[in-house]
Amino acid sequence: MILSNNTNLSIFHDAKIGIIEYDYINKSIYIRLTLDCLSNKGKAVLTGQNLSLMYFQSLEPWGPGIYINKVDFEKKQVNQEITILLNSGDTFKITAESFELKQSQ
């Protein structure tokens, strides 16, 4: 599923965040997730292509946490931006040309 302004972002609520990989050469990010709404035990990968900005906060102002509280999506002139708020209070902000969510194994 390609993320857009029409995507139901509530599917990300309470998703467990896993390993995050950044491919500098190809300017891609891969965020492993476990979502309750998917089959295959909910395993999925959120991919950002042609990344231009990546901001990760790891301060845990609300205490430790590995679950997504909320995801916001915004279409910019050329790129798209997602902001991920974890239940720890940490925020991830990523700007890329496109984002896609795919089930994984």
Contacts in CASP RR format, 6 or more apart in sequence:
PFRMAT RR
TARGET T0000
AUTHOR 0000-0000-0000
METHOD contacts of the structure
MODEL  1
MILSNNTNLSIFHDAKIGIIEYDYINKSIYIRLTLDCLSNKGKAVLTGQN
LSLMYFQSLEPWGPGIYINKVDFEKKQVNQEITILLNSGDTFKITAESFE
LKQSQ
1 7 0 8 1.000
1 100 0 8 1.000
1 101 0 8 1.000
1 102 0 8 1.000
2 98 0 8 1.000
2 99 0 8 1.000
2 100 0 8 1.000
3 73 0 8 1.000
3 80 0 8 1.000
3 82 0 8 1.000
3 98 0 8 1.000
3 99 0 8 1.000
3 100 0 8 1.000
3 101 0 8 1.000
4 73 0 8 1.000
4 75 0 8 1.000
5 73 0 8 1.000
5 75 0 8 1.000
7 73 0 8 1.000
9 70 0 8 1.000
9 71 0 8 1.000
9 72 0 8 1.000
9 73 0 8 1.000
11 35 0 8 1.000
11 37 0 8 1.000
12 33 0 8 1.000
12 35 0 8 1.000
12 68 0 8 1.000
12 70 0 8 1.000
12 71 0 8 1.000
12 84 0 8 1.000
13 68 0 8 1.000
13 69 0 8 1.000
13 70 0 8 1.000
13 71 0 8 1.000
14 36 0 8 1.000
14 67 0 8 1.000
14 68 0 8 1.000
15 33 0 8 1.000
15 34 0 8 1.000
15 35 0 8 1.000
15 36 0 8 1.000
15 67 0 8 1.000
15 68 0 8 1.000
16 33 0 8 1.000
16 34 0 8 1.000
16 66 0 8 1.000
16 67 0 8 1.000
16 68 0 8 1.000
17 31 0 8 1.000
17 32 0 8 1.000
17 33 0 8 1.000
17 66 0 8 1.000
17 67 0 8 1.000
17 68 0 8 1.000
17 84 0 8 1.000
17 86 0 8 1.000
18 31 0 8 1.000
18 32 0 8 1.000
18 33 0 8 1.000
18 34 0 8 1.000
18 66 0 8 1.000
19 32 0 8 1.000
20 29 0 8 1.000
20 30 0 8 1.000
20 31 0 8 1.000
20 32 0 8 1.000
20 56 0 8 1.000
21 29 0 8 1.000
21 30 0 8 1.000
22 28 0 8 1.000
22 29 0 8 1.000
22 30 0 8 1.000
22 51 0 8 1.000
22 54 0 8 1.000
23 29 0 8 1.000
23 30 0 8 1.000
27 49 0 8 1.000
27 50 0 8 1.000
27 51 0 8 1.000
27 52 0 8 1.000
27 96 0 8 1.000
28 47 0 8 1.000
28 48 0 8 1.000
28 49 0 8 1.000
28 50 0 8 1.000
28 51 0 8 1.000
29 47 0 8 1.000
29 48 0 8 1.000
29 51 0 8 1.000
29 54 0 8 1.000
29 94 0 8 1.000
29 96 0 8 1.000
30 45 0 8 1.000
30 46 0 8 1.000
30 47 0 8 1.000
30 48 0 8 1.000
31 45 0 8 1.000
31 46 0 8 1.000
31 47 0 8 1.000
32 43 0 8 1.000
32 44 0 8 1.000
32 45 0 8 1.000
32 104 0 8 1.000
33 42 0 8 1.000
33 43 0 8 1.000
33 44 0 8 1.000
33 45 0 8 1.000
33 46 0 8 1.000
33 68 0 8 1.000
33 101 0 8 1.000
34 41 0 8 1.000
34 42 0 8 1.000
34 43 0 8 1.000
34 44 0 8 1.000
35 42 0 8 1.000
35 44 0 8 1.000
36 42 0 8 1.000
38 44 0 8 1.000
38 103 0 8 1.000
39 103 0 8 1.000
40 103 0 8 1.000
40 104 0 8 1.000
40 105 0 8 1.000
42 103 0 8 1.000
43 103 0 8 1.000
43 104 0 8 1.000
43 105 0 8 1.000
44 101 0 8 1.000
44 102 0 8 1.000
44 103 0 8 1.000
44 104 0 8 1.000
45 101 0 8 1.000
45 102 0 8 1.000
45 104 0 8 1.000
46 99 0 8 1.000
46 100 0 8 1.000
46 101 0 8 1.000
47 99 0 8 1.000
47 100 0 8 1.000
47 101 0 8 1.000
47 102 0 8 1.000
48 94 0 8 1.000
48 96 0 8 1.000
48 97 0 8 1.000
48 98 0 8 1.000
48 99 0 8 1.000
48 100 0 8 1.000
49 96 0 8 1.000
49 97 0 8 1.000
49 98 0 8 1.000
49 99 0 8 1.000
49 100 0 8 1.000
50 79 0 8 1.000
50 96 0 8 1.000
50 97 0 8 1.000
50 98 0 8 1.000
51 94 0 8 1.000
51 95 0 8 1.000
51 96 0 8 1.000
52 79 0 8 1.000
52 95 0 8 1.000
52 96 0 8 1.000
52 97 0 8 1.000
53 81 0 8 1.000
53 93 0 8 1.000
53 94 0 8 1.000
53 95 0 8 1.000
54 92 0 8 1.000
54 93 0 8 1.000
54 94 0 8 1.000
54 95 0 8 1.000
55 91 0 8 1.000
55 92 0 8 1.000
55 93 0 8 1.000
55 94 0 8 1.000
56 90 0 8 1.000
56 92 0 8 1.000
57 90 0 8 1.000
57 91 0 8 1.000
57 92 0 8 1.000
58 90 0 8 1.000
59 89 0 8 1.000
59 90 0 8 1.000
60 88 0 8 1.000
60 89 0 8 1.000
60 90 0 8 1.000
61 88 0 8 1.000
61 89 0 8 1.000
61 90 0 8 1.000
62 87 0 8 1.000
62 88 0 8 1.000
62 89 0 8 1.000
63 88 0 8 1.000
63 89 0 8 1.000
64 88 0 8 1.000
65 86 0 8 1.000
65 87 0 8 1.000
65 88 0 8 1.000
66 86 0 8 1.000
66 87 0 8 1.000
66 88 0 8 1.000
67 86 0 8 1.000
67 87 0 8 1.000
68 84 0 8 1.000
68 85 0 8 1.000
68 86 0 8 1.000
68 87 0 8 1.000
69 85 0 8 1.000
69 86 0 8 1.000
69 87 0 8 1.000
69 89 0 8 1.000
70 84 0 8 1.000
70 85 0 8 1.000
71 82 0 8 1.000
71 83 0 8 1.000
71 84 0 8 1.000
71 85 0 8 1.000
72 82 0 8 1.000
72 83 0 8 1.000
72 85 0 8 1.000
73 80 0 8 1.000
73 81 0 8 1.000
73 82 0 8 1.000
73 99 0 8 1.000
74 80 0 8 1.000
74 81 0 8 1.000
74 82 0 8 1.000
74 83 0 8 1.000
76 95 0 8 1.000
78 97 0 8 1.000
79 95 0 8 1.000
79 96 0 8 1.000
79 97 0 8 1.000
80 95 0 8 1.000
80 96 0 8 1.000
80 97 0 8 1.000
80 98 0 8 1.000
80 99 0 8 1.000
81 93 0 8 1.000
81 94 0 8 1.000
81 95 0 8 1.000
82 92 0 8 1.000
82 93 0 8 1.000
82 94 0 8 1.000
82 99 0 8 1.000
83 91 0 8 1.000
83 92 0 8 1.000
83 93 0 8 1.000
84 91 0 8 1.000
84 92 0 8 1.000
84 93 0 8 1.000
84 94 0 8 1.000
85 91 0 8 1.000
86 92 0 8 1.000
END
